[in-house]
């Protein structure tokens, strides 16, 4: 079962994008540094998850399930 971080990495690399490319496409002011945080397990805003599904061609069901697991894990700390 892939994590949300894994899905972001695989999707981004599959599209041949750098972290900075993805940040620009998502209009993230913090740039590639923010994408790097997501790829290490930080939680993106749900609006950005939705946009990444579209931009990276991610499976919506798998991505939202992974997001839910990440939220649950963060809430159990």
matplotlib code that plots the C-alpha trace (Angstrom):
import matplotlib.pyplot as plt

x = [0.0, 1.6, 1.8, 0.7, 4.3, 5.1, 2.2, 3.4, 7.0, 5.9, 3.4, 5.8, 8.7, 6.3, 5.5, 9.2, 8.7, 11.1, 9.8, 10.0, 8.0, 5.2, 5.3, 5.0, 2.1, 0.3, 1.2, 2.9, 4.9, 7.3, 8.4, 10.1, 10.9, 7.2, 6.9, 9.9, 8.2, 5.1, 7.4, 8.8, 5.4, 4.0, 0.4, -0.6, -3.8, -6.7, -7.1, -3.5, -4.2, -7.1, -4.9, -2.1, -4.5, -5.4, -1.9, 0.0, -2.7, -2.9, -5.7, -8.2, -9.4, -5.9, -4.7, -7.6, -7.3, -3.6, -4.4, -6.9, -4.4, -1.9, -4.4, -5.3, -1.7, -1.0, -4.1, -2.9, 0.4]
y = [0.0, 3.3, 6.3, 9.7, 10.7, 7.8, 8.6, 12.2, 11.1, 8.5, 10.8, 13.7, 11.6, 9.8, 13.2, 14.2, 17.0, 18.4, 19.4, 23.0, 22.2, 20.8, 23.7, 26.1, 24.2, 24.2, 27.9, 27.1, 30.1, 28.0, 26.3, 23.0, 23.0, 22.5, 19.6, 18.1, 18.2, 16.5, 13.8, 13.3, 12.9, 16.3, 16.7, 19.0, 21.0, 18.9, 21.4, 20.6, 16.9, 17.4, 19.4, 16.8, 14.1, 16.0, 17.2, 14.0, 11.6, 9.9, 7.4, 9.4, 6.6, 5.4, 9.0, 10.0, 6.7, 7.4, 11.0, 9.7, 7.2, 10.1, 12.3, 9.4, 8.8, 12.5, 12.7, 9.7, 11.4]
z = [0.0, -1.2, 1.1, -0.1, -0.1, -2.4, -4.8, -5.1, -5.9, -8.4, -10.1, -10.2, -11.6, -14.0, -15.5, -15.7, -13.3, -10.7, -7.2, -8.3, -11.5, -9.4, -7.0, -10.0, -11.5, -8.1, -7.6, -4.3, -3.0, -0.9, -4.1, -4.3, -0.6, 0.2, -2.3, -0.7, 2.7, 1.2, -0.2, 3.2, 4.8, 5.6, 4.7, 1.8, 1.9, 0.4, -2.4, -3.5, -3.2, -5.6, -8.0, -7.9, -8.8, -11.9, -12.8, -12.1, -13.3, -9.9, -9.1, -7.2, -4.9, -4.0, -3.4, -1.2, 0.8, 1.3, 2.4, 4.9, 6.3, 6.6, 8.4, 10.8, 11.6, 12.2, 14.5, 16.5, 17.6]

ax = plt.figure().add_subplot(projection="3d")
ax.plot(x, y, z, "-o")
ax.set_aspect("equal")
plt.show()
